[in-house]
Amino acid sequence: MGIVAGLDSSAEFTRIVVCDADTGAVLRQGYASHPGEPKAVDVDPQTWLLSLGEAATGGLLEGVEAIGVSAQQHGLVPLDAQGGLVRPALVRNDKRAQVAAADLVDGLGGRQAWAEAVGSVPSAGQPVAKLRWLARTEPEHARRTALVLQPHDWLVWQLLGRPARRTTDRGAASATGYWSARTGAYRPDLVELALGHQAALPEVLGPADAAGTTPEGLLISAGTGETMAAALGLGLGPGDAVVSLGASGSVMAVHHEALADPGGMITSFADATGMHLPVVSTSNAVRALRGTAEMLGLDSLEELSALALKSTPGASGLVLLPYLEGERTPSLPHAAGTLSGLRRESMKPEHLARAAFEGMLCSLTDALDVLRGRGVEVRRVFLLGAAAALHAVQALSPALFGAQVVVPQPADYAALGAARQAAWALGVARGTLSPSAPPAWQGAAAQVLEAGDELAAGKAVRQQYTATREQIHPGAFGG
């Protein structure tokens, strides 16, 4: 069918992959870091274009017929009535907006009201909270703000030559805090609650729609947020969940409907295919491993992993509740970590190492069970993050998650998802693909792990962990 490209403009860099539109085979790749301070929360969007231009040098896009755009979430680009930038874009999980998020929760009548309205409770990273922060701390900038875009919306608009029509997709829209994945509609009243007045919002396109065509004839697909693009790049479908292992953790799964959660543990995103991506986040994941390694005087997580595998399931009765930074799931914001089950025979380095891995994975299984408890089917669990390569993680996770575990090879999955979306929009525009399903590209190369005979031991470890959690934090999950 041709050649397509996907670009992922993350918080710190731009990656571009050029793919065969029929098979998804990667033909060329480009990369460039964003100029400026890597961890900045106030960013000139022009730096994203500079990075894009650098990544695309050397004829990288030669022969490309369609481009898909994936970009960082947690971003707000405030524009005036003429489309000019009011102030630098607000990006990342900006802690300055924490109080603003709490104000919004109270302003609508509590967490349940927000969950029912848009499927999520405001957090500091969401555009709705950033709008509230802007109104409270920079009122003149807030008054000038007439149009609100996210990074992916702004980049698509720039690629198309800044047309009068501004667009987004349902995946990115679902992360704003003022668009409902359940109803498929904006809540302008929530924009007004946050900003103090109404503002124009981009048109929400369908998954296979095109945002437009450049003057050179290049088709630009709807684009989406990084999370949704990565899911598309991985080829996720119903029955698939993703566990992301960073300092904190998250669990998301593909589901056929939006899930409103009065307790606010589930954030209800839309995906880039017409399905939904309910997400449950934890405050602690790999940070528990790093803390344990430091406590044991180890230089690397690989050493901690090897030590853990010298112990046995259940770590000789040692249980670590890894709530080192408080916890989001369950909601224990002021909790600390707990090490339980200390006996003379359990006080060995290998048992502590094992308890750290079991505690991290059991905590993530708690998050997975929140989704299962709402009817989300989980047959496969994809493990993402550098820690997914650790032998202890791979050895323990199938039995603890109670599902087949897939460890994909490292790849630019968000950029690949953007390219797959571009191929979809191109095929629909030419009448060669249906708007109901993306092109059937080959799935990610991966290692597949099964629980096998260790499933019973995994259940016993889970029971030990759950009993300890209920003893220390009774009713944390409402039971």
C-alpha positions as CSV (number, residue, x, y, z in Angstrom):
1,M,0.0,0.0,0.0
2,G,2.9,2.4,0.5
3,I,5.1,3.9,3.2
4,V,3.9,5.6,6.4
5,A,5.6,7.2,9.4
6,G,4.9,7.5,13.0
7,L,6.4,10.1,15.2
8,D,6.4,10.1,19.0
9,S,7.1,13.4,20.7
10,S,7.7,12.4,24.3
11,A,8.6,14.7,27.2
12,E,12.3,14.6,26.3
13,F,12.8,13.5,22.6
14,T,11.3,12.8,19.3
15,R,11.4,9.3,17.7
16,I,10.3,8.6,14.1
17,V,9.8,5.2,12.5
18,V,9.1,4.8,8.8
19,C,7.2,1.6,8.1
20,D,5.8,-0.5,5.3
21,A,2.1,0.3,5.4
22,D,1.0,-3.3,4.8
23,T,3.3,-5.3,7.1
24,G,4.5,-2.7,9.7
25,A,8.1,-3.6,8.9
26,V,10.4,-0.8,10.1
27,L,12.3,0.7,7.1
28,R,14.1,3.7,8.7
29,Q,14.3,5.4,12.1
30,G,15.2,8.8,13.4
31,Y,15.8,10.3,16.8
32,A,16.5,13.7,18.4
33,S,16.3,15.1,21.9
34,H,14.3,18.2,22.7
35,P,16.4,21.3,23.1
36,G,16.3,22.9,26.5
37,E,16.0,21.7,30.1
38,P,15.1,18.0,30.1
39,K,12.9,18.1,33.2
40,A,11.3,21.5,32.7
41,V,7.5,21.9,33.3
42,D,7.2,25.1,31.3
43,V,8.2,24.4,27.6
44,D,8.2,26.4,24.4
45,P,6.3,24.1,21.9
46,Q,8.6,25.2,19.2
47,T,11.2,23.0,20.7
48,W,9.1,20.0,19.7
49,L,9.2,21.2,16.1
50,L,12.9,21.7,16.2
51,S,13.4,18.2,17.6
52,L,11.0,16.8,14.9
53,G,13.0,18.5,12.2
54,E,16.3,17.2,13.5
55,A,14.9,13.6,13.8
56,A,13.7,13.8,10.2
57,T,16.9,14.8,8.6
58,G,18.7,12.9,5.9
59,G,15.7,12.2,3.8
60,L,14.1,10.1,6.5
61,L,10.5,10.9,5.3
62,E,11.2,10.5,1.6
63,G,8.4,8.5,0.0
64,V,6.1,8.7,3.0
65,E,2.5,9.1,2.2
66,A,0.9,9.4,5.7
67,I,2.1,10.4,9.2
68,G,0.7,9.6,12.6
69,V,1.6,11.7,15.7
70,S,1.9,10.4,19.2
71,A,2.9,12.9,21.9
72,Q,3.3,13.2,25.6
73,Q,0.2,13.4,27.8
74,H,-0.1,15.6,30.8
75,G,0.4,18.6,28.5
76,L,-1.5,21.9,28.0
77,V,-0.9,24.4,25.2
78,P,-2.9,27.6,25.9
79,L,-3.6,29.7,22.8
80,D,-5.2,33.1,22.3
81,A,-8.0,33.9,19.9
82,Q,-5.6,34.3,17.1
83,G,-3.9,31.0,17.8
84,G,-0.8,32.6,19.4
85,L,0.9,31.0,22.4
86,V,-0.3,32.7,25.6
87,R,2.6,31.3,27.7
88,P,4.9,28.3,27.5
89,A,3.1,24.9,27.5
90,L,2.5,23.3,30.9
91,V,3.8,19.7,30.8
92,R,4.5,16.7,32.9
93,N,3.0,15.8,36.3
94,D,3.4,19.3,37.5
95,K,3.2,19.3,41.3
96,R,2.4,23.0,41.2
97,A,-1.1,22.0,40.2
98,Q,-1.8,19.6,43.1
99,V,-3.7,22.2,45.1
100,A,-5.6,23.1,42.0
101,A,-6.6,19.5,41.4
102,A,-7.9,19.2,45.0
103,D,-9.9,22.4,44.6
104,L,-11.5,21.0,41.5
105,V,-12.5,17.8,43.3
106,D,-14.3,19.9,45.9
107,G,-15.7,22.3,43.4
108,L,-17.7,19.6,41.6
109,G,-18.8,17.8,44.8
110,G,-16.2,15.1,45.4
111,R,-14.4,12.2,43.7
112,Q,-17.5,10.3,42.8
113,A,-19.0,13.3,40.9
114,W,-15.8,13.5,38.8
115,A,-15.7,9.8,38.2
116,E,-19.2,9.8,36.9
117,A,-18.7,13.0,34.9
118,V,-15.5,12.1,33.0
119,G,-14.2,8.8,34.3
120,S,-11.3,10.2,36.3
121,V,-10.6,12.2,39.4
122,P,-8.4,15.4,38.7
123,S,-4.7,14.9,39.2
124,A,-1.9,17.4,38.9
125,G,-0.9,16.2,35.5
126,Q,-4.2,16.6,33.8
127,P,-5.0,19.6,31.6
128,V,-8.1,20.4,33.7
129,A,-5.9,20.9,36.8
130,K,-3.4,23.0,34.8
131,L,-6.2,25.2,33.7
132,R,-7.2,25.7,37.3
133,W,-3.6,26.5,38.3
134,L,-3.4,29.0,35.4
135,A,-6.6,30.8,36.5
136,R,-5.4,31.0,40.1
137,T,-1.8,32.0,39.7
138,E,-1.6,33.7,36.2
139,P,-5.1,35.2,35.9
140,E,-4.0,37.5,33.0
141,H,-2.8,34.5,31.0
142,A,-6.0,32.7,31.9
143,R,-8.1,35.5,30.6
144,R,-6.3,35.5,27.3
145,T,-6.7,31.8,26.8
146,A,-9.3,31.2,24.1
147,L,-8.2,27.8,22.8
148,V,-6.9,24.8,24.6
149,L,-4.8,22.1,22.9
150,Q,-2.6,19.2,24.1
151,P,0.9,18.5,22.6
152,H,-0.3,16.0,20.1
153,D,-3.1,18.3,19.0
154,W,-0.7,21.2,18.6
155,L,1.8,19.2,16.5
156,V,-0.9,17.9,14.1
157,W,-2.1,21.5,13.7
158,Q,1.4,22.7,12.9
159,L,2.0,19.9,10.4
160,L,-1.2,20.9,8.6
161,G,-0.2,24.5,8.4
162,R,-2.3,25.9,11.3
163,P,-5.7,25.5,9.6
164,A,-8.9,26.9,11.1
165,R,-10.0,23.3,12.1
166,R,-8.3,22.0,15.2
167,T,-8.5,18.3,16.0
168,T,-7.7,15.7,18.6
169,D,-8.7,12.0,19.0
170,R,-10.7,10.2,21.7
171,G,-7.6,8.7,23.3
172,A,-5.9,12.1,24.0
173,A,-9.3,13.7,24.8
174,S,-10.0,11.1,27.5
175,A,-6.8,12.3,29.4
176,T,-7.9,15.9,29.7
177,G,-10.3,15.7,32.6
178,Y,-13.1,17.4,30.6
179,W,-14.0,14.8,28.0
180,S,-15.9,11.6,28.9
181,A,-14.9,8.3,27.4
182,R,-18.3,6.9,28.4
183,T,-20.4,9.6,26.6
184,G,-17.9,10.5,24.0
185,A,-18.5,14.2,24.7
186,Y,-16.8,17.2,26.2
187,R,-17.9,18.8,29.5
188,P,-17.5,22.5,28.7
189,D,-18.8,23.3,32.2
190,L,-15.7,21.7,33.7
191,V,-13.5,23.8,31.5
192,E,-15.3,26.9,32.8
193,L,-15.1,25.5,36.4
194,A,-11.3,25.3,35.9
195,L,-10.5,28.3,33.8
196,G,-13.2,30.7,34.8
197,H,-14.6,31.0,31.3
198,Q,-15.3,28.9,28.2
199,A,-12.6,28.1,25.7
200,A,-12.6,26.5,22.3
201,L,-11.7,22.8,22.2
202,P,-10.5,20.6,19.3
203,E,-12.8,18.4,17.3
204,V,-12.6,14.8,18.5
205,L,-11.9,12.5,15.5
206,G,-12.7,8.9,15.1
207,P,-9.9,6.3,15.3
208,A,-9.5,5.9,11.5
209,D,-10.2,9.5,10.5
210,A,-7.6,11.8,9.0
211,A,-6.9,15.2,10.5
212,G,-6.2,16.5,7.1
213,T,-3.7,16.7,4.3
214,T,-0.6,18.9,4.1
215,P,-0.1,21.3,1.1
216,E,2.3,18.7,-0.2
217,G,-0.4,16.0,-0.2
218,L,0.8,14.1,2.9
219,L,-2.1,12.6,4.9
220,I,-2.0,13.3,8.7
221,S,-4.0,10.8,10.8
222,A,-5.9,11.8,14.0
223,G,-2.9,11.1,16.2
224,T,-3.2,10.2,19.9
225,G,-1.5,10.2,23.3
226,E,1.6,8.1,24.0
227,T,-0.3,5.6,26.2
228,M,-2.8,4.9,23.5
229,A,-0.2,4.8,20.7
230,A,1.9,2.3,22.6
231,A,-1.1,0.0,23.1
232,L,-1.8,0.2,19.3
233,G,1.9,-0.4,18.6
234,L,1.9,-3.5,20.8
235,G,-1.2,-4.8,19.1
236,L,-3.2,-5.1,22.3
237,G,-6.7,-6.4,22.2
238,P,-9.4,-7.7,24.6
239,G,-7.9,-9.9,27.2
240,D,-4.6,-8.1,27.2
241,A,-3.3,-6.0,30.1
242,V,-0.1,-4.0,30.4
243,V,1.9,-3.7,33.6
244,S,4.4,-0.8,33.5
245,L,7.4,-1.0,35.8
246,G,8.8,2.4,36.6
247,A,9.6,4.0,39.9
248,S,5.9,3.9,40.2
249,G,3.7,1.4,38.5
250,S,0.5,1.2,36.4
251,V,-1.8,-1.5,35.1
252,M,-4.0,-0.9,32.0
253,A,-6.2,-3.3,30.0
254,V,-8.3,-3.2,26.9
255,H,-12.0,-3.3,27.7
256,H,-15.2,-2.9,25.7
257,E,-16.7,-0.1,27.9
258,A,-15.7,2.8,30.1
259,L,-15.5,2.1,33.8
260,A,-16.7,4.8,36.2
261,D,-15.1,4.3,39.6
262,P,-16.5,6.2,42.5
263,G,-13.4,5.5,44.5
264,G,-11.2,7.0,41.9
265,M,-8.8,4.1,41.6
266,I,-9.6,3.5,38.0
267,T,-8.9,6.2,35.4
268,S,-11.1,5.6,32.3
269,F,-9.2,6.3,29.2
270,A,-10.3,5.7,25.6
271,D,-7.9,3.9,23.3
272,A,-7.0,4.6,19.7
273,T,-9.2,1.9,18.2
274,G,-12.7,2.6,19.6
275,M,-12.2,0.5,22.7
276,H,-11.3,1.6,26.2
277,L,-8.2,1.6,28.4
278,P,-9.0,1.5,32.1
279,V,-5.8,2.3,34.1
280,V,-5.0,1.7,37.7
281,S,-1.8,3.3,39.1
282,T,0.5,2.5,42.1
283,S,2.9,5.0,43.7
284,N,5.5,2.3,44.2
285,A,7.1,-0.2,42.0
286,V,10.8,-0.3,41.1
287,R,11.6,2.3,43.8
288,A,10.9,-0.5,46.3
289,L,13.5,-2.7,44.6
290,R,16.1,0.2,44.5
291,G,15.5,0.9,48.2
292,T,16.0,-2.7,49.1
293,A,19.2,-3.0,47.0
294,E,20.6,0.1,48.8
295,M,19.6,-1.4,52.2
296,L,21.5,-4.6,51.3
297,G,24.5,-2.7,50.0
298,L,24.1,-4.0,46.4
299,D,25.2,-2.0,43.4
300,S,22.5,-3.0,40.9
301,L,19.0,-4.5,40.5
302,E,20.6,-7.4,38.7
303,E,22.4,-8.3,41.9
304,L,19.2,-8.0,43.9
305,S,17.4,-10.2,41.4
306,A,20.1,-13.0,41.6
307,L,20.0,-12.8,45.4
308,A,16.2,-13.1,45.4
309,L,16.2,-16.3,43.4
310,K,18.3,-17.9,46.2
311,S,15.2,-17.7,48.4
312,T,12.0,-19.7,48.1
313,P,8.4,-18.6,47.4
314,G,7.0,-16.7,50.4
315,A,10.5,-15.5,51.4
316,S,10.5,-17.6,54.5
317,G,7.5,-15.7,55.7
318,L,8.9,-12.3,55.1
319,V,6.4,-9.8,53.6
320,L,7.1,-6.3,52.3
321,L,4.2,-3.9,51.8
322,P,6.0,-1.5,49.4
323,Y,4.1,1.7,50.3
324,L,7.3,3.7,50.5
325,E,5.8,6.9,49.1
326,G,2.3,6.4,50.4
327,E,0.1,4.6,48.0
328,R,-2.6,5.3,45.4
329,T,-3.9,1.7,45.1
330,P,-5.2,1.2,47.7
331,S,-5.7,4.8,48.7
332,L,-3.2,5.1,51.5
333,P,-1.6,8.5,50.8
334,H,0.1,8.8,54.2
335,A,1.2,5.2,54.6
336,A,4.8,3.9,54.9
337,G,6.2,0.6,53.8
338,T,6.0,-2.3,56.2
339,L,8.3,-5.3,56.6
340,S,6.5,-8.1,58.4
341,G,7.2,-11.7,59.4
342,L,10.6,-11.2,60.9
343,R,11.9,-14.3,62.5
344,R,15.4,-15.5,63.1
345,E,15.3,-17.8,60.1
346,S,13.9,-15.1,57.8
347,M,16.5,-12.5,58.6
348,K,18.7,-13.2,55.7
349,P,19.6,-11.0,52.7
350,E,18.1,-13.4,50.1
351,H,14.7,-13.4,51.9
352,L,14.5,-9.6,52.0
353,A,15.5,-9.5,48.3
354,R,12.7,-12.0,47.5
355,A,10.2,-10.1,49.7
356,A,10.9,-6.9,47.7
357,F,10.1,-8.6,44.4
358,E,7.1,-10.4,45.7
359,G,5.8,-7.2,47.4
360,M,6.2,-5.1,44.3
361,L,4.5,-7.7,42.1
362,C,1.7,-8.4,44.6
363,S,1.0,-4.7,44.9
364,L,0.6,-4.6,41.1
365,T,-1.6,-7.7,41.2
366,D,-3.8,-5.8,43.7
367,A,-4.1,-3.1,40.9
368,L,-4.8,-5.8,38.3
369,D,-7.5,-7.3,40.6
370,V,-9.2,-3.9,40.7
371,L,-9.8,-4.2,37.0
372,R,-10.7,-7.9,37.2
373,G,-13.2,-7.0,39.9
374,R,-15.0,-4.8,37.4
375,G,-15.3,-7.5,34.8
376,V,-12.1,-6.9,32.8
377,E,-10.8,-10.1,31.3
378,V,-7.0,-10.6,31.7
379,R,-5.6,-13.5,29.7
380,R,-2.1,-12.0,29.0
381,V,0.0,-9.5,30.9
382,F,2.5,-7.5,28.9
383,L,5.4,-6.4,31.1
384,L,7.0,-3.0,30.1
385,G,10.0,-1.2,31.6
386,A,13.7,-2.0,32.1
387,A,12.9,-4.0,35.2
388,A,10.9,-6.4,33.1
389,A,14.2,-7.9,32.0
390,L,15.2,-8.9,35.5
391,H,15.3,-12.7,36.0
392,A,13.4,-12.5,39.3
393,V,10.6,-10.4,37.8
394,Q,10.2,-12.9,34.9
395,A,10.4,-15.9,37.3
396,L,7.8,-14.7,39.8
397,S,5.3,-12.7,37.7
398,P,3.4,-15.4,35.9
399,A,2.4,-17.2,39.1
400,L,1.6,-14.0,41.0
401,F,-0.4,-12.4,38.1
402,G,-2.1,-15.7,37.4
403,A,-1.8,-15.2,33.7
404,Q,0.5,-15.7,30.8
405,V,3.2,-13.0,30.8
406,V,4.6,-11.4,27.7
407,V,7.9,-9.5,27.8
408,P,8.2,-7.5,24.5
409,Q,11.5,-6.7,23.0
410,P,12.5,-3.1,23.5
411,A,11.1,-1.0,20.6
412,D,9.5,2.4,20.0
413,Y,6.0,1.2,20.5
414,A,4.4,4.6,20.7
415,A,6.0,5.6,17.4
416,L,5.0,2.3,15.9
417,G,1.4,2.8,17.1
418,A,1.3,6.2,15.4
419,A,2.6,4.7,12.2
420,R,0.0,2.0,12.3
421,Q,-2.7,4.6,12.8
422,A,-1.3,6.5,9.8
423,A,-1.5,3.3,7.7
424,W,-5.1,2.8,8.9
425,A,-6.2,6.3,7.9
426,L,-4.4,6.0,4.6
427,G,-6.1,2.7,3.8
428,V,-9.5,4.0,4.8
429,A,-9.0,7.1,2.6
430,R,-8.1,4.9,-0.3
431,G,-10.9,2.4,0.3
432,T,-8.6,-0.5,1.0
433,L,-9.2,-0.8,4.8
434,S,-12.3,-0.8,6.9
435,P,-12.7,2.0,9.5
436,S,-13.7,-0.7,12.0
437,A,-10.3,-2.4,12.4
438,P,-6.6,-1.2,12.1
439,P,-4.2,-3.0,9.7
440,A,-3.1,-6.4,10.9
441,W,0.5,-5.8,11.4
442,Q,2.8,-8.4,12.9
443,G,2.8,-8.4,16.7
444,A,5.7,-7.3,18.8
445,A,8.6,-9.8,19.1
446,A,8.4,-11.0,22.7
447,Q,9.3,-13.6,25.3
448,V,6.3,-15.6,26.6
449,L,6.3,-16.9,30.1
450,E,3.8,-19.4,31.6
451,A,3.0,-20.0,35.3
452,G,2.9,-23.8,35.0
453,D,3.4,-25.8,38.2
454,E,4.3,-22.6,40.1
455,L,0.7,-21.3,40.1
456,A,-0.2,-22.9,43.4
457,A,2.9,-21.4,45.1
458,G,2.0,-18.0,43.6
459,K,-1.5,-18.2,45.1
460,A,0.0,-19.0,48.5
461,V,2.3,-16.0,48.2
462,R,-0.6,-13.8,47.3
463,Q,-2.6,-15.0,50.3
464,Q,0.3,-14.3,52.6
465,Y,0.7,-10.8,51.2
466,T,-3.1,-10.1,51.4
467,A,-3.3,-11.3,55.0
468,T,-0.5,-9.0,56.0
469,R,-2.0,-6.0,54.1
470,E,-5.4,-6.6,55.8
471,Q,-3.7,-6.8,59.2
472,I,-1.7,-3.6,58.8
473,H,-4.3,-1.7,56.7
474,P,-7.7,-3.3,57.3
475,G,-10.4,-2.6,54.7
476,A,-7.9,-0.8,52.5
477,F,-9.8,-2.1,49.4
478,G,-13.2,-1.6,51.1
479,G,-13.5,-5.2,52.1
